[in-house]
Amino acid sequence: MSERTVIVLDDRGSVRRRVAQQVGKGGGRVLPATNAAEAIALLERAPHALLVADHSAGTDRALEWVREIRSAGHHAALLLAEGCNLAALSSALADPQPPPPETPDLARIFVGRSRAVQHIRDYLRQLATTSTNVLITGETGTGKELVAQALHALSARRCHRFVAVNCAAIPDTLLESELFGAERGAYTSSVSTRDGRFILADGGTLFLDEIGELSPLAQAKLLRALETRRIDRLGAQDSRPVDVRVIAATNEDIGRLVERGAFRADLYYRIGVCRVAVPPLRERLEDLALLCAHLLRGLNDSLHTAVAGCAETALAALRRHTWPGNIRELRNVLEASLVSKREGMLESRDLPSWFFPRCTTVEGGAPADRTRLLAALEQAGWNKSRAARTLNCSRMTLYRKMAAYDIATAGKSPARDQSRKTAAG
């Protein structure tokens, strides 16, 4: 086994000697450090060294050291030895050094040549050099989580976890323990101590999807964690420092939620320091051919098909659709096509039959789309949430379409308004 360098970070000589003895048995060499500055200097000379910090005597102190080290850009080999856990150290010495993750190719992750996509890729490269909180906005199905994953993979935090949380899928009663963790006995079913998502993401990235769905109580607790960079595990006596970059995403207009008092303004400004707006598919149709080719490659692998691509007849039909479900909807259409089309080029006749009634057939798209929108609203009794679900789009998109097509928003159609005026006259 090749010699492994271990940096022992502790201000107690007895601890450093004890760890040095164990390291010697494993065939490694020890570099002592009594504070974070010394550890950082040693890591500059030996960037692949294993760092051991014993926090048995002072959890906060050791974790603050670790935060300083991570802030200096050193993430790859970090072991927090609980009470100088020498068994864990021996295991780490025996394991081969994992190679650092490769920097991803953004052109293969976020596909497209449109100006909007190129701008996002350039901006992500800039954001990756910082740990600033980011708010990603965009309609359902545009790939907001993909953008968050790309940002994490580009950053120095890529050696640590990317932890995703769907805020809308977790009941408010469980959200606190999910985010911050819980001590054993903190509540009836808490039979053991469990880490929350903040702790799991320590050193890495926490992705909060659909953040607009958080309750006021959850918003307050999240704001405190972001401001103090400490979390309170449910039932614990002391708080714990964490080093987490938060990336939030929403398909709602958070600014409007703030105006209505449904979202805290201070939290909005805290999570939205930097913002990325992901465009809907209908605004980047020049990327459609590239997206289809990219999606078909993945579908061919999973479905064991050999479809070479989309013929112009298929692309023409796809371009006539307004894509309320965006790229997620496009993938579903292509997947349904491959159930019967196993090889060759995908033609328009190969697209699923249910797709064509939704495909715009009127020049310019507006008349057919307006008719479909009105039909969905009438069917839903002018309940905007139900209509949005029928159309597979967000409420924000629904309101924008209603405004664009001059459809009344007061809960009744223009036709009803006119009939009432006639009757009154």
C-alpha positions in Angstrom: 0.0 0.0 0.0 1.3 3.4 -0.9 2.1 5.8 2.0 -0.9 8.0 2.8 -0.5 11.5 4.2 -2.7 12.4 7.1 -3.1 15.9 8.6 -4.1 15.8 12.2 -6.0 18.9 13.2 -6.1 19.3 17.0 -4.6 21.7 19.6 -3.9 18.9 22.0 -0.6 17.1 21.7 -1.9 13.9 23.3 -4.5 13.6 20.6 -2.0 14.2 17.8 0.4 11.6 19.2 -2.4 9.0 19.6 -3.5 9.5 16.0 0.1 9.5 14.8 0.6 6.1 16.3 -2.5 4.7 14.6 -1.4 6.2 11.3 2.0 4.7 11.6 0.4 1.3 11.9 -1.5 1.9 8.6 1.6 2.9 6.7 0.9 6.6 6.6 2.7 9.7 7.6 1.4 12.5 9.9 1.5 16.2 9.5 0.3 18.0 12.7 -1.8 21.1 12.7 -3.0 23.0 15.7 -5.5 25.4 13.9 -7.3 25.8 10.6 -4.6 28.1 9.1 -1.9 25.5 9.6 -4.1 22.8 8.2 -4.9 24.9 5.1 -1.1 25.6 4.5 -0.4 21.8 4.7 -3.3 21.0 2.3 -1.8 23.5 -0.2 1.3 21.3 -0.2 -0.5 18.0 0.0 -4.0 18.5 -1.5 -4.9 14.8 -1.4 -4.1 14.3 2.2 -6.6 12.9 4.6 -7.7 15.5 7.2 -8.6 14.2 10.7 -10.3 16.6 13.2 -11.1 15.1 16.6 -14.1 17.0 18.0 -14.6 15.0 21.2 -13.7 18.0 23.3 -15.2 20.8 21.3 -17.7 20.2 18.5 -18.2 23.8 17.6 -14.5 24.6 17.5 -13.6 21.7 15.3 -16.5 22.3 12.9 -15.6 25.9 12.6 -12.1 24.9 11.6 -13.6 22.6 9.0 -15.7 25.4 7.6 -12.6 27.6 7.3 -10.8 24.8 5.4 -13.8 24.2 3.1 -14.1 27.9 2.4 -10.4 27.8 1.3 -11.5 25.3 -1.4 -10.3 22.0 0.3 -13.1 19.4 0.3 -11.9 16.1 -1.2 -10.6 14.2 1.8 -12.2 15.1 5.1 -12.8 12.8 8.0 -14.4 14.0 11.3 -13.4 11.4 13.8 -16.0 11.2 16.6 -13.9 11.1 19.7 -10.9 10.3 17.6 -12.5 7.2 16.1 -9.4 5.3 15.3 -11.3 2.4 13.7 -12.8 4.8 11.2 -9.3 6.3 10.6 -7.9 2.8 9.9 -10.7 2.1 7.4 -10.0 5.4 5.6 -6.3 4.6 5.4 -7.0 1.2 3.9 -9.4 2.6 1.2 -7.9 3.8 -2.0 -7.9 7.5 -2.7 -11.0 8.3 -4.8 -10.4 10.3 -7.9 -11.8 13.8 -7.8 -15.1 14.2 -9.8 -14.7 15.4 -13.4 -15.9 18.8 -14.3 -19.1 18.3 -16.3 -19.6 19.3 -19.9 -22.5 21.8 -19.6 -23.3 21.5 -23.3 -24.2 17.8 -22.7 -26.2 18.5 -19.5 -28.1 21.6 -20.5 -28.7 21.0 -24.2 -29.3 23.7 -26.8 -27.8 26.5 -28.9 -30.3 29.2 -28.3 -29.1 32.5 -26.9 -31.0 31.9 -23.6 -29.4 28.5 -23.0 -25.9 29.8 -23.8 -26.5 32.7 -21.4 -27.5 30.2 -18.6 -24.4 28.1 -19.2 -22.1 31.1 -19.0 -23.8 32.3 -15.9 -23.6 28.9 -14.2 -19.8 28.9 -14.7 -19.6 32.2 -12.9 -21.9 31.1 -10.1 -19.8 27.9 -9.6 -16.9 30.0 -8.3 -19.0 31.2 -5.3 -21.1 29.7 -2.6 -23.9 32.3 -3.0 -27.5 31.1 -2.6 -29.3 30.8 -5.9 -33.0 30.9 -6.9 -34.0 29.1 -10.1 -37.3 30.0 -11.6 -39.2 28.5 -14.5 -42.3 26.6 -15.5 -42.9 23.0 -14.6 -40.8 20.6 -16.7 -38.1 23.1 -17.8 -35.3 21.3 -16.0 -34.7 23.4 -12.9 -33.2 20.5 -10.9 -30.9 19.8 -13.9 -29.6 23.3 -13.6 -29.1 22.9 -9.9 -27.2 19.7 -10.4 -25.0 21.2 -13.0 -24.2 24.1 -10.8 -23.2 21.8 -8.0 -21.1 19.6 -10.3 -19.2 22.7 -11.5 -18.5 24.0 -8.0 -15.8 23.0 -5.5 -18.6 21.4 -3.5 -18.9 18.6 -6.1 -16.9 16.2 -3.9 -19.7 16.4 -1.3 -23.4 15.6 -1.6 -26.1 17.1 -3.7 -29.3 16.7 -1.5 -32.7 17.4 -3.1 -35.8 18.1 -1.1 -39.3 18.5 -2.6 -40.9 21.0 -0.3 -44.4 20.3 -1.6 -44.1 16.6 -0.9 -43.3 16.7 2.8 -46.1 17.4 5.3 -45.5 20.5 7.4 -45.5 18.4 10.5 -42.5 16.4 9.3 -40.6 19.2 7.5 -38.6 20.4 10.5 -37.3 16.9 11.2 -36.6 16.3 7.5 -34.6 19.4 7.1 -32.8 19.6 10.5 -33.0 16.1 11.9 -34.3 14.8 15.2 -32.9 13.3 18.4 -34.1 10.0 19.7 -37.3 10.5 21.6 -38.0 14.0 20.1 -41.4 12.7 19.1 -43.4 9.5 19.5 -42.0 7.6 16.4 -38.4 8.9 16.8 -36.7 5.7 18.0 -33.2 6.8 17.0 -31.3 9.9 16.3 -31.5 10.9 12.6 -29.7 13.5 10.5 -31.7 16.0 8.5 -31.1 17.1 5.0 -28.9 20.1 6.1 -26.5 17.7 7.8 -26.5 15.3 4.9 -25.6 18.1 2.6 -22.9 19.6 4.9 -20.0 20.7 2.7 -22.2 20.3 -0.4 -25.4 21.6 -1.9 -29.0 21.5 -0.6 -31.6 21.8 -3.4 -35.0 23.0 -2.2 -37.5 22.4 -5.0 -40.9 24.1 -5.0 -39.9 26.4 -2.1 -43.0 28.5 -2.6 -45.0 25.7 -1.0 -43.3 26.1 2.4 -45.6 27.1 5.3 -44.9 30.3 7.2 -43.5 28.3 10.1 -41.1 26.4 7.9 -40.1 29.6 6.2 -39.2 31.1 9.5 -37.0 28.1 10.5 -35.3 28.0 7.2 -34.5 31.7 7.3 -32.9 31.3 10.7 -30.7 28.4 9.5 -29.6 30.5 6.5 -28.8 33.6 8.6 -26.9 31.8 11.4 -25.5 28.9 9.3 -26.5 26.7 12.3 -29.3 24.2 12.6 -31.3 23.0 15.6 -31.9 19.2 15.5 -35.4 18.6 16.9 -35.1 17.7 20.6 -31.4 18.7 20.8 -30.0 21.0 23.4 -27.4 22.8 21.2 -27.4 24.0 17.7 -24.9 22.8 15.2 -22.9 24.7 12.5 -23.3 23.6 8.9 -21.6 24.6 5.6 -24.3 24.3 2.9 -25.0 26.1 -0.3 -28.8 26.4 -0.8 -30.3 26.4 -4.3 -34.0 26.9 -4.4 -36.4 26.5 -7.2 -40.0 27.5 -7.9 -42.5 27.6 -10.8 -44.4 30.3 -9.0 -43.9 34.1 -9.0 -42.4 34.5 -5.5 -42.6 38.3 -5.8 -46.4 38.0 -6.1 -46.5 35.6 -3.1 -44.5 38.2 -1.1 -47.0 40.9 -2.1 -49.9 38.7 -1.0 -48.1 38.0 2.3 -47.8 34.3 1.5 -44.0 34.3 1.4 -41.6 36.1 3.7 -39.8 39.0 2.0 -36.6 38.5 4.1 -36.4 34.8 3.1 -37.1 35.8 -0.6 -34.1 38.1 -0.6 -31.9 35.6 1.3 -32.5 32.8 -1.2 -32.6 35.0 -4.3 -29.2 36.6 -4.0 -28.5 35.3 -7.5 -31.2 34.1 -9.9 -31.5 31.9 -12.9 -34.6 32.0 -15.1 -35.0 28.8 -17.2 -37.0 29.6 -20.4 -40.0 27.5 -21.4 -39.6 25.2 -24.4 -41.9 27.3 -26.6 -39.4 30.2 -26.3 -36.5 28.1 -27.4 -37.9 26.0 -30.2 -34.6 26.4 -32.2 -33.3 23.8 -29.6 -36.0 21.3 -30.4 -34.0 19.1 -32.8 -31.0 19.0 -30.4 -33.3 18.2 -27.5 -35.1 15.4 -29.3 -31.7 13.8 -30.3 -30.5 14.0 -26.7 -33.7 12.6 -25.3 -33.8 9.8 -27.9 -30.3 8.6 -27.0 -31.4 8.2 -23.4 -34.7 6.5 -24.3 -32.9 4.1 -26.8 -30.7 3.0 -23.9 -33.6 2.4 -21.5 -36.1 1.0 -23.9 -33.6 -1.0 -26.0 -34.7 0.7 -29.2 -32.6 2.1 -32.1 -34.4 5.2 -33.3 -31.9 7.4 -35.1 -33.7 10.7 -34.7 -36.7 12.8 -35.7 -37.5 13.3 -39.4 -38.6 16.8 -40.5 -42.3 15.7 -40.5 -42.1 14.8 -36.8 -40.2 18.0 -36.0 -42.7 20.1 -37.8 -45.6 18.6 -35.8 -43.6 19.0 -32.6 -42.9 22.7 -33.4 -46.7 23.4 -33.7 -47.3 22.4 -30.1 -47.2 25.0 -27.3 -45.6 22.6 -24.8 -47.2 23.5 -21.5 -45.3 20.6 -19.9 -42.0 21.7 -21.5 -39.1 19.3 -21.8 -40.7 16.8 -19.5 -43.8 16.7 -21.8 -41.5 16.3 -24.8 -39.8 13.3 -23.3 -43.2 11.7 -22.6 -44.3 12.2 -26.2 -41.0 10.7 -27.5 -41.2 7.8 -25.1 -44.8 7.0 -26.1 -43.6 7.1 -29.8 -40.9 4.5 -29.2 -43.4 2.0 -27.9 -44.3 1.2 -31.5 -41.4 2.7 -33.4 -38.4 0.6 -32.6 -35.8 1.8 -35.2 -35.3 4.2 -38.1 -36.3 7.8 -38.2 -39.3 9.0 -36.2 -42.0 10.4 -38.5 -45.1 12.5 -37.6 -47.3 9.4 -38.1 -45.3 7.7 -35.3 -46.2 10.3 -32.7 -48.9 9.1 -30.3 -52.5 9.8 -31.4 -53.3 11.6 -28.1 -50.7 14.2 -29.0 -52.4 15.6 -32.1 -55.6 17.1 -30.5 -53.3 19.1 -28.3 -51.1 20.2 -31.2 -51.9 23.7 -32.5 -53.3 23.6 -36.0 -54.1 27.2 -36.6 -51.6 29.6 -38.1 -49.7 31.4 -35.4 -51.0 29.1 -32.6 -53.1 31.7 -30.7 -56.7 30.7 -31.8 -56.4 27.0 -31.1 -54.4 27.6 -27.8 -57.0 30.2 -26.6 -59.9 27.7 -27.4 -58.1 25.0 -25.4 -57.5 27.3 -22.5 -61.1 28.4 -22.4 -62.3 24.8 -22.6 -60.1 23.9 -19.6 -61.3 26.8 -17.6 -65.0 26.0 -18.3 -64.5 22.4 -17.4 -62.8 23.4 -14.1 -65.6 25.8 -13.3 -63.1 28.6 -13.6 -61.0 27.2 -10.8 -57.5 28.3 -11.9 -55.6 25.5 -10.0 -57.8 22.7 -11.5 -57.5 24.3 -15.0 -53.7 24.5 -14.7 -53.5 20.8 -13.7 -55.7 19.9 -16.7 -53.4 21.8 -19.0 -50.3 20.4 -17.3 -48.9 23.9 -16.5 -48.3 26.1 -13.5 -50.8 28.7 -12.3 -48.3 31.4 -13.2 -48.3 30.2 -16.8 -52.1 30.0 -16.8 -52.5 33.6 -15.7 -50.0 34.7 -18.2 -51.9 33.0 -21.0 -55.2 34.4 -19.8 -53.7 37.9 -19.9 -52.2 37.3 -23.4 -55.5 36.1 -24.8 -57.6 38.8 -23.0 -59.5 36.2 -21.0 -61.3 37.6 -18.0 -59.7 36.6 -14.6 -62.7 37.3 -12.4 -64.0 33.8 -12.6 -66.3 34.0 -15.7 -65.7 33.9 -19.4 -66.0 36.8 -21.8 -68.9 35.1 -23.4 -70.8 35.1 -20.1 -69.9 38.7 -19.5 -71.4 39.6 -22.9 -74.6 37.6 -22.5 -75.2 39.3 -19.1 -74.7 42.7 -20.6 -77.1 41.9 -23.5 -79.7 40.7 -21.0 -79.3 43.7 -18.9 -79.7 46.0 -21.9 
